Amino acid sequence: MGSSARNGSRQSARQTRRTIPVLPATSTVDDHAGPPLTEPAPAADPAIAANSAAEVNAVVPRGLQVAAAWSWRAILVAALLWGIVWMARYLSEVLIPVAVAILLTALMLPVAKRLRKWGLPKAAATAITVLGAVASIVGVLIVIGGQIAGQGAELSTNVVNGFNQLSNWLSNGPLTAWLQNGPLHLNATWLDSSTWVTKITDFLKASGSTIATYAAEFGASVGHFFAGLALALFSLFYFIYDGRGIFSFLLNFIPRASRDRVDQAALGGWRSLASYVRATILVALTDSIGVLIVALILGVPVAPALAALVFLGAFVPIVGALVSGFVAVLVALVALGWPQALIMLGGVILVMQIEGHVLQPFLLGRAVKLHPLAVLIAIAIGIITAGIVGALLAVPLLAFTKSFVLSLAGGSEPPLGRTHLPALPLHRPHLSRTARTDPKTATGPQTASTES
């Protein structure tokens, strides 16, 4: 009886302990407690991510991957170039005078250095160089203006006579009969000069407001020209006076580890630019003197003005002097007639041949080695971007960029007359690896071959 009672009490106690919930020691309930914190999600396994990327790469062809990689890089480069061109066109009224000042600095800096060697102070040498250049340009313009003013009346008379001869030839010449009776069957009014004069007069009267707008824009352009001229002169003075200091300040924007390399590359580009400008001056001077001699022999009016036009046009390689030379041919045609115009055309072609086959290979080829196709493409891009000024600045910019990039990349231009890099030495297959690595064994076969 006693044992059964004790066992019954123990079982009831166990059941009681099982049914009563046991609270933790810190059973105080906080009504302001936040939600329970959750454990962070486990990080993705790098091996799994690598496997998924590998699976994607395995599905995409290798050629498409390479094309995509090149595509987005090319898009970024094109966007950057477009942004640079847009900014340059937006700031053209500032950048163009500064660019002209840089070209003039490359031309006149040796004169200022020579004056400094003669003992003149730095500021005085710079002022004399700049003022001397301005006085020379003004003197040339005065001479050309005097020539045009003195022969203007004669030239206008010749223009009127030439126009009348042309209209009579169109009205009564053999070409008129062919155009009227040939396959075109043109009406006689199409070849009547008075009809065209009437049409042109009516067009000018109807376009009076447009012409007035263009005249106002021309007046504003004249003001911008003088403002740009002043900016170019000030820039020229300070570039000659302290150009190296200005460039040293700009080098502070380059990382310190790359400053020396960029400095050397810029110096190489500057030498190429200076050589190009001086060589172009000699080529332009030769072209203008040749055209001037032919024009004076033939008695073409305003010959010095035509020579000055050829001199300015020669700064656009390949096409500039040719186009300006045809202006001299046109003046000879109007003022003197067909025979003198043909002789003037022959003289211009002769001058262009001397420039293309003698002067440019000897002077420009030594200054900057640029392919003619690269020159033509640069001129075309310059004309599209900034018109005539862009054509003038395109090739000098190309010359500087080529030398700068080659020097920055650690390369150098090949010497004249060599278009390919020298071939690498060939390996000798008859020599074993030990013979090529051990100098003692390597000399054995050579001596044997020389003795044999």
BELDA-V805864 format. One line per field, one symbol per residue. phi: phi as a letter, one per 40 degrees, with the letter a starting at -180 (. if undefined). Layout:
phi: ???
This chain:
phi: .ccccccccccccccccccccbcccccccbcccccccbccccccccccccccccccccccccccccccccccccccccccccccccccccbccbcccccccccccccbcccccccccchcccccccccccccccccccccccccccccccbccccccccccccccccccccbccccccccbcccfcccccbcccccccccccccccbccccccccccccccccccccccccccccccccccaccccccccccccddcbccccccccccccccccccccccccccccccccccccccccgccfcccccccccccccccgbccccccccccccccccbhcccccccccccccccccccbbcccccccccacbcdcccccccccccccbgccccccccdcccccccccccccgcaccccgbbbcccccccccccccccccccccccccccccccc
